[in-house]
Amino acid sequence: MTAMQRLTDEDYQRAFRFARSLGADRDLALDLVQTAVMKGLSAGRADLEAPLAYLLTSVRHAFYSELRRVRTAAWSSLDDLEGVIATDLQPLEDLVVARDELRHAWAALAPAEREVLHLWAVEGYTVEEISRHTGTPRGTLLARLHRLRKRLAEGQAERISGASQ
């Protein structure tokens, strides 16, 4: 049994969410995961200690290869999340506003920023893990996260002050 055959459905879902967070649309995200899985299976490596990390790295490489190929930055639409059921009792209007604010903030991010934010905020990786996964120095990631959080907070403050006028 190769290491890639030990991956679970949840691992494939994580890889798909990761591809989407990089900016791939739904179809491209599926293609990226498929490409990464096929690459891993065809390599037939049984010595992989972390097949999920290998899969995520392959997805990342495939995305940036595709990005270089088309020479345009892809943007991930959040429209596929329309069917997600809210688990709180917020009024529908508030949910729509929150989703629109998220869409606006997400669109303003570069692919590298979306990648770091997704891995840190959604997947719960530490900065050390992200550093190993992406090959980016820890200090660079900390600075990027700091600037990103500051920029998102400033954007939120601007929208709140603009709404109250």
MODELLER restraints for C-alpha pairs under 7 A, 6 or more apart:
rsr = mdl.restraints
at = mdl.atoms
rsr.add(forms.Gaussian(group=physical.xy_distance, feature=features.Distance(at['CA:1:A'], at['CA:46:A']), mean=6.78, stdev=0.5))
rsr.add(forms.Gaussian(group=physical.xy_distance, feature=features.Distance(at['CA:2:A'], at['CA:44:A']), mean=5.67, stdev=0.5))
rsr.add(forms.Gaussian(group=physical.xy_distance, feature=features.Distance(at['CA:2:A'], at['CA:45:A']), mean=5.61, stdev=0.5))
rsr.add(forms.Gaussian(group=physical.xy_distance, feature=features.Distance(at['CA:2:A'], at['CA:46:A']), mean=4.27, stdev=0.5))
rsr.add(forms.Gaussian(group=physical.xy_distance, feature=features.Distance(at['CA:3:A'], at['CA:45:A']), mean=6.28, stdev=0.5))
rsr.add(forms.Gaussian(group=physical.xy_distance, feature=features.Distance(at['CA:3:A'], at['CA:46:A']), mean=4.86, stdev=0.5))
rsr.add(forms.Gaussian(group=physical.xy_distance, feature=features.Distance(at['CA:3:A'], at['CA:47:A']), mean=6.80, stdev=0.5))
rsr.add(forms.Gaussian(group=physical.xy_distance, feature=features.Distance(at['CA:3:A'], at['CA:48:A']), mean=5.67, stdev=0.5))
rsr.add(forms.Gaussian(group=physical.xy_distance, feature=features.Distance(at['CA:3:A'], at['CA:51:A']), mean=5.78, stdev=0.5))
rsr.add(forms.Gaussian(group=physical.xy_distance, feature=features.Distance(at['CA:4:A'], at['CA:40:A']), mean=6.23, stdev=0.5))
rsr.add(forms.Gaussian(group=physical.xy_distance, feature=features.Distance(at['CA:4:A'], at['CA:41:A']), mean=6.13, stdev=0.5))
rsr.add(forms.Gaussian(group=physical.xy_distance, feature=features.Distance(at['CA:4:A'], at['CA:51:A']), mean=5.59, stdev=0.5))
rsr.add(forms.Gaussian(group=physical.xy_distance, feature=features.Distance(at['CA:7:A'], at['CA:51:A']), mean=6.91, stdev=0.5))
rsr.add(forms.Gaussian(group=physical.xy_distance, feature=features.Distance(at['CA:7:A'], at['CA:52:A']), mean=6.83, stdev=0.5))
rsr.add(forms.Gaussian(group=physical.xy_distance, feature=features.Distance(at['CA:11:A'], at['CA:52:A']), mean=6.47, stdev=0.5))
rsr.add(forms.Gaussian(group=physical.xy_distance, feature=features.Distance(at['CA:15:A'], at['CA:33:A']), mean=6.41, stdev=0.5))
rsr.add(forms.Gaussian(group=physical.xy_distance, feature=features.Distance(at['CA:15:A'], at['CA:56:A']), mean=5.77, stdev=0.5))
rsr.add(forms.Gaussian(group=physical.xy_distance, feature=features.Distance(at['CA:16:A'], at['CA:29:A']), mean=5.91, stdev=0.5))
rsr.add(forms.Gaussian(group=physical.xy_distance, feature=features.Distance(at['CA:16:A'], at['CA:30:A']), mean=6.52, stdev=0.5))
rsr.add(forms.Gaussian(group=physical.xy_distance, feature=features.Distance(at['CA:16:A'], at['CA:33:A']), mean=6.22, stdev=0.5))
rsr.add(forms.Gaussian(group=physical.xy_distance, feature=features.Distance(at['CA:19:A'], at['CA:29:A']), mean=5.05, stdev=0.5))
rsr.add(forms.Gaussian(group=physical.xy_distance, feature=features.Distance(at['CA:19:A'], at['CA:59:A']), mean=6.51, stdev=0.5))
rsr.add(forms.Gaussian(group=physical.xy_distance, feature=features.Distance(at['CA:20:A'], at['CA:26:A']), mean=6.79, stdev=0.5))
rsr.add(forms.Gaussian(group=physical.xy_distance, feature=features.Distance(at['CA:20:A'], at['CA:29:A']), mean=5.71, stdev=0.5))
rsr.add(forms.Gaussian(group=physical.xy_distance, feature=features.Distance(at['CA:20:A'], at['CA:76:A']), mean=6.21, stdev=0.5))
rsr.add(forms.Gaussian(group=physical.xy_distance, feature=features.Distance(at['CA:21:A'], at['CA:114:A']), mean=5.86, stdev=0.5))
rsr.add(forms.Gaussian(group=physical.xy_distance, feature=features.Distance(at['CA:21:A'], at['CA:115:A']), mean=5.98, stdev=0.5))
rsr.add(forms.Gaussian(group=physical.xy_distance, feature=features.Distance(at['CA:21:A'], at['CA:118:A']), mean=5.96, stdev=0.5))
rsr.add(forms.Gaussian(group=physical.xy_distance, feature=features.Distance(at['CA:22:A'], at['CA:111:A']), mean=5.34, stdev=0.5))
rsr.add(forms.Gaussian(group=physical.xy_distance, feature=features.Distance(at['CA:22:A'], at['CA:114:A']), mean=5.69, stdev=0.5))
rsr.add(forms.Gaussian(group=physical.xy_distance, feature=features.Distance(at['CA:22:A'], at['CA:115:A']), mean=5.12, stdev=0.5))
rsr.add(forms.Gaussian(group=physical.xy_distance, feature=features.Distance(at['CA:23:A'], at['CA:74:A']), mean=5.40, stdev=0.5))
rsr.add(forms.Gaussian(group=physical.xy_distance, feature=features.Distance(at['CA:23:A'], at['CA:75:A']), mean=4.62, stdev=0.5))
rsr.add(forms.Gaussian(group=physical.xy_distance, feature=features.Distance(at['CA:23:A'], at['CA:76:A']), mean=4.29, stdev=0.5))
rsr.add(forms.Gaussian(group=physical.xy_distance, feature=features.Distance(at['CA:23:A'], at['CA:111:A']), mean=6.11, stdev=0.5))
rsr.add(forms.Gaussian(group=physical.xy_distance, feature=features.Distance(at['CA:24:A'], at['CA:74:A']), mean=6.06, stdev=0.5))
rsr.add(forms.Gaussian(group=physical.xy_distance, feature=features.Distance(at['CA:24:A'], at['CA:75:A']), mean=6.40, stdev=0.5))
rsr.add(forms.Gaussian(group=physical.xy_distance, feature=features.Distance(at['CA:24:A'], at['CA:76:A']), mean=5.37, stdev=0.5))
rsr.add(forms.Gaussian(group=physical.xy_distance, feature=features.Distance(at['CA:25:A'], at['CA:75:A']), mean=6.98, stdev=0.5))
rsr.add(forms.Gaussian(group=physical.xy_distance, feature=features.Distance(at['CA:25:A'], at['CA:76:A']), mean=5.08, stdev=0.5))
rsr.add(forms.Gaussian(group=physical.xy_distance, feature=features.Distance(at['CA:25:A'], at['CA:77:A']), mean=6.49, stdev=0.5))
rsr.add(forms.Gaussian(group=physical.xy_distance, feature=features.Distance(at['CA:32:A'], at['CA:59:A']), mean=5.59, stdev=0.5))
rsr.add(forms.Gaussian(group=physical.xy_distance, feature=features.Distance(at['CA:32:A'], at['CA:62:A']), mean=6.04, stdev=0.5))
rsr.add(forms.Gaussian(group=physical.xy_distance, feature=features.Distance(at['CA:32:A'], at['CA:63:A']), mean=6.61, stdev=0.5))
rsr.add(forms.Gaussian(group=physical.xy_distance, feature=features.Distance(at['CA:33:A'], at['CA:59:A']), mean=5.87, stdev=0.5))
rsr.add(forms.Gaussian(group=physical.xy_distance, feature=features.Distance(at['CA:36:A'], at['CA:55:A']), mean=6.01, stdev=0.5))
rsr.add(forms.Gaussian(group=physical.xy_distance, feature=features.Distance(at['CA:36:A'], at['CA:58:A']), mean=5.12, stdev=0.5))
rsr.add(forms.Gaussian(group=physical.xy_distance, feature=features.Distance(at['CA:36:A'], at['CA:59:A']), mean=5.52, stdev=0.5))
rsr.add(forms.Gaussian(group=physical.xy_distance, feature=features.Distance(at['CA:37:A'], at['CA:55:A']), mean=6.71, stdev=0.5))
rsr.add(forms.Gaussian(group=physical.xy_distance, feature=features.Distance(at['CA:57:A'], at['CA:133:A']), mean=6.71, stdev=0.5))
rsr.add(forms.Gaussian(group=physical.xy_distance, feature=features.Distance(at['CA:67:A'], at['CA:73:A']), mean=6.31, stdev=0.5))
rsr.add(forms.Gaussian(group=physical.xy_distance, feature=features.Distance(at['CA:75:A'], at['CA:107:A']), mean=6.57, stdev=0.5))
rsr.add(forms.Gaussian(group=physical.xy_distance, feature=features.Distance(at['CA:78:A'], at['CA:103:A']), mean=6.55, stdev=0.5))
rsr.add(forms.Gaussian(group=physical.xy_distance, feature=features.Distance(at['CA:119:A'], at['CA:125:A']), mean=5.66, stdev=0.5))
rsr.add(forms.Gaussian(group=physical.xy_distance, feature=features.Distance(at['CA:119:A'], at['CA:130:A']), mean=6.92, stdev=0.5))
rsr.add(forms.Gaussian(group=physical.xy_distance, feature=features.Distance(at['CA:120:A'], at['CA:126:A']), mean=6.35, stdev=0.5))
rsr.add(forms.Gaussian(group=physical.xy_distance, feature=features.Distance(at['CA:127:A'], at['CA:138:A']), mean=6.51, stdev=0.5))
rsr.add(forms.Gaussian(group=physical.xy_distance, feature=features.Distance(at['CA:127:A'], at['CA:141:A']), mean=6.86, stdev=0.5))
rsr.add(forms.Gaussian(group=physical.xy_distance, feature=features.Distance(at['CA:128:A'], at['CA:138:A']), mean=6.34, stdev=0.5))
rsr.add(forms.Gaussian(group=physical.xy_distance, feature=features.Distance(at['CA:131:A'], at['CA:137:A']), mean=5.77, stdev=0.5))
rsr.add(forms.Gaussian(group=physical.xy_distance, feature=features.Distance(at['CA:131:A'], at['CA:138:A']), mean=5.46, stdev=0.5))
